[in-house]
Every structure is written in structure tokens, then in C-alpha cells.
Amino acid sequence: MAGDISGDNARCIAMLQAFQEAIEDYSTPPMKDLTMDLTAKINGYVSFLIECRPLSMSMGNAIRFLKNQIRKLPVNLSESEAKSSLCSDIGRFIDEKTIIADKAIVQHAVTKIRDGEVLLTYGFSCVVEMILLYAHEIGKKFRVVIVDSRPNLEGQKLLRRLVTRGLDCTYTHINAISYIMREATRVFLGASSIYSNGTLYARVGTSCIAMVANAFSVPVIVCCEAYKFHERVLLDSICSNELGKCFTRSSSCRLFIYLNQSFFACVKNLQAILTP
């Protein structure tokens, strides 16, 4: 509830690991069916998580996977076997959908990096961090520009990690993006989800970075695992978004977003979309 875990992958993995512990501690009540009762327990845990913070698309997909595995449990399995099977399924999901997927993305993305390039990224993305660190480890010479913005200033965490590993980094805020983009040769972005109509759902400010990159003819590479894909269609960031709290000194929120090229709204959206 305090927001100690941030990032879609980290939140999804932490949730699944919590479900693993809950399943290990679970025992079917008398006169109850394991499938029905355990699903009801999972629904209660999910409701609590939603009260703390809206679920990300990756978390929703992981929950659907777990419920589907519970429904498919053979009726002749004992309780201990069923619990062991579910915990194994969760572990396999974490390995295949996040760890192995990220390694595949990294191996492909580093082939796009050439010596002498200036790579620009926005905020913090664990897979983008892995790409930059791996490219540095295999000896590629490049410079990193980290663009950051409120409310979370997540780019500072990425800056500290990259500088500690010896990478040449430049840090700036998003209000200087039109100036710093002149130096960039390639942009790497993370994503929270990709919808069926090609819309990219990412942290607020990502669409601004992509539009400025397009204006300067700088190629943009988006790194997103397949388990974050969603069948929904999203047309703008007002139909569906996560609202954050306004931590400002004044009584009203001072973070504005531009809507439909006609008016300003005083809200604090945490996500933005990029339409194809």
C-alpha cells in the first residue's frame, strides 16, 4: 500500500509470489470444493489489491492465467498435488513470461545499438535497463540520455544504477526534450501494455517523448513482453487511466494534461497512450 513495489513486472511477480505462499498455506474447508473455494479466496485477494491500487494489465493477465489453471485441475488430484501443481504453474509463468522473455528482448535489442550512438530513454524500465547494461558489458560504446518527469521521478533510479556500472549518462527533465532530442540517435521505451488496435499504454509522458522523436526523425524502439498484450481497444488516455494522488503544496493539483487539442484538465494521470 505504500508503493514500495513499482513497475509492471515487479508488481506482477510480487503478486504471483504472494499467491504461491497463499496456496501453500491453503487448506480446503470441510464440505467445500477446492476449485470453487480457492477461486473465491483468490478473488478476495484480488479485491484487496485493487483497493490498494488498480491492477496493471500484466497483473490482470496473470490472474486470468491462475484462475484458468485452477479450473483445469483434475478432480482426482489430492489437495497437496493440486497445490504443488498450481505453485509449479505460477513459477513457470514467471520464468517464461518475464525472465526468459526479457532475455529474448535484450538479445534482439542490442543488435540495434551501434558504437557511438546516443540512446535516449524515459523514466525507468527494467527491460531497458537490462538492454543498456548488457550492451555495455559486451563492449559497445554509447551514451545514455535519461529523460525524467514528475510525479515519481523514476529516472533517477535508472541513473544511479547505470552510473554505478560505469555508463556515460546525461539526466534531464521532460521539459527539455525538444532540446536534448537533437543529440539522440535512438529511443528505447518500456510499456505497460499493448492493445489489440496497436495502442501503447505506458507511463505519462511517453507519448510526448515519441512525438518529439518522430518530429526529429529519431527511431523509437518499444520493449514489451508478450504477456502484457491485451485484447481490448483503447482510443485515448481518458477512457481508461490510473489516477495518482496530488502531492502539491497548494490545495489543488497543479499537474495538467492536454486533452483533444481544445482544453486543459486538472488531473494527475499516471499513464499515457501512443496510438499507431
C-alpha positions, -999 to 999 in steps of 0.1 A, spaced: 0 0 0 30 23 5 41 19 -31 73 1 -22 70 -21 -53 68 -3 -86 70 -13 -122 46 -37 -140 70 -67 -140 79 -63 -103 43 -58 -92 31 -89 -112 59 -111 -99 54 -100 -63 16 -107 -67 22 -142 -81 47 -150 -54 22 -139 -28 -4 -162 -44 21 -190 -42 25 -185 -5 -13 -183 0 -18 -215 -20 9 -233 0 -9 -223 33 -44 -231 19 -64 -260 32 -98 -269 18 -126 -264 44 -149 -294 51 -177 -299 26 -161 -275 2 -147 -280 -33 -110 -269 -37 -116 -254 -72 -145 -232 -61 -132 -223 -27 -97 -214 -38 -111 -193 -67 -132 -174 -42 -101 -169 -20 -81 -155 -50 -110 -132 -58 -108 -118 -23 -71 -112 -25 -75 -95 -59 -102 -72 -45 -78 -61 -17 -51 -54 -43 -75 -33 -63 -84 -13 -32 -47 -5 -27 -40 3 -64 -56 -5 -97 -42 -36 -113 -19 -33 -143 -27 -52 -175 1 -77 -168 -14 -84 -134 -48 -90 -148 -35 -114 -174 -16 -133 -147 -47 -135 -126 -67 -149 -155 -39 -175 -161 -40 -186 -125 -78 -189 -124 -77 -209 -156 -51 -233 -141 -73 -237 -111 -104 -246 -132 -84 -271 -152 -72 -291 -121 -82 -328 -125 -108 -338 -100 -88 -369 -90 -59 -349 -77 -53 -348 -39 -51 -314 -22 -13 -315 -19 -9 -325 -55 -32 -297 -67 -14 -271 -46 20 -283 -59 7 -282 -95 -5 -246 -91 27 -234 -75 47 -250 -103 24 -233 -129 30 -200 -112 68 -205 -112 67 -215 -148 47 -184 -157 72 -161 -140 101 -178 -157 86 -179 -192 67 -147 -194 91 -124 -177 126 -137 -172 130 -156 -204 110 -131 -224 132 -102 -211 164 -122 -221 150 -126 -256 142 -89 -259 177 -80 -247 194 -103 -272 174 -88 -300 176 -52 -289 213 -50 -285 217 -57 -322 201 -23 -329 228 -5 -309 258 8 -328 291 22 -314 289 60 -309 252 62 -306 233 84 -281 204 63 -266 175 82 -251 152 66 -226 123 78 -204 117 71 -168 126 36 -156 120 3 -174 136 -28 -161 140 -43 -196 155 -11 -210 180 -12 -181 189 -48 -189 194 -38 -226 217 -9 -217 237 -29 -192 242 -59 -215 252 -37 -244 278 -21 -221 291 -55 -209 297 -67 -245 318 -37 -252 295 -14 -272 304 23 -269 274 46 -264 260 74 -243 227 73 -225 203 102 -221 177 97 -193 146 119 -195 125 121 -164 93 137 -151 71 140 -122 53 127 -102 76 98 -95 110 108 -110 117 71 -116 146 80 -140 168 89 -110 168 52 -100 179 42 -135 205 70 -135 221 57 -102 222 21 -114 238 29 -148 263 53 -134 273 27 -108 280 3 -136 302 28 -154 279 40 -182 281 76 -195 248 92 -187 230 125 -191 199 133 -170 173 159 -178 136 166 -173 109 162 -199 106 200 -204 139 199 -222 130 171 -245 129 192 -277 165 204 -269 180 171 -259 164 151 -287 187 168 -312 215 147 -297 197 113 -297 201 87 -324 177 61 -310 150 60 -283 142 30 -261 109 29 -242 92 5 -219 55 -2 -219 28 -13 -195 6 -28 -222 -1 -30 -259 -37 -32 -270 -52 -50 -300 -55 -19 -321 -18 -12 -316 -22 14 -289 7 15 -265 -1 21 -228 28 35 -208 37 60 -180 25 95 -185 49 115 -208 58 86 -230 36 99 -259 54 133 -257 88 115 -260 76 95 -290 60 125 -308 92 146 -303 113 117 -316 91 114 -346 94 152 -353 132 148 -352 131 115 -373 147 95 -344 137 58 -344 117 46 -314 120 11 -301 94 -1 -276 103 -31 -254 73 -50 -241 68 -86 -231 41 -106 -248 22 -113 -216 13 -76 -214 -6 -77 -247 -44 -72 -243 -74 -78 -265 -90 -45 -255 -91 -15 -277 -81 19 -263 -86 52 -281 -74 78 -256 -60 81 -221 -92 94 -207 -113 63 -213 -91 43 -190 -63 55 -168 -49 53 -133 -52 84 -112 -25 93 -87 -27 114 -56 -18 151 -58 12 158 -36 14 196 -41 19 225 -17 -13 242 -29 -48 230 -22 -54 220 -58 -35 197 -82 -11 215 -105 -4 187 -130 -21 194 -163 -25 172 -193 -36 183 -228 -69 169 -240 -81 167 -276 -63 199 -286 -90 220 -271 -88 224 -233 -68 216 -202 -79 194 -173 -65 194 -138 -59 158 -131 -30 136 -123 -29 107 -148 -1 81 -142 -3 66 -177 -4 78 -213 -11 61 -246 6 61 -280 -17 55 -310 -3 37 -340 
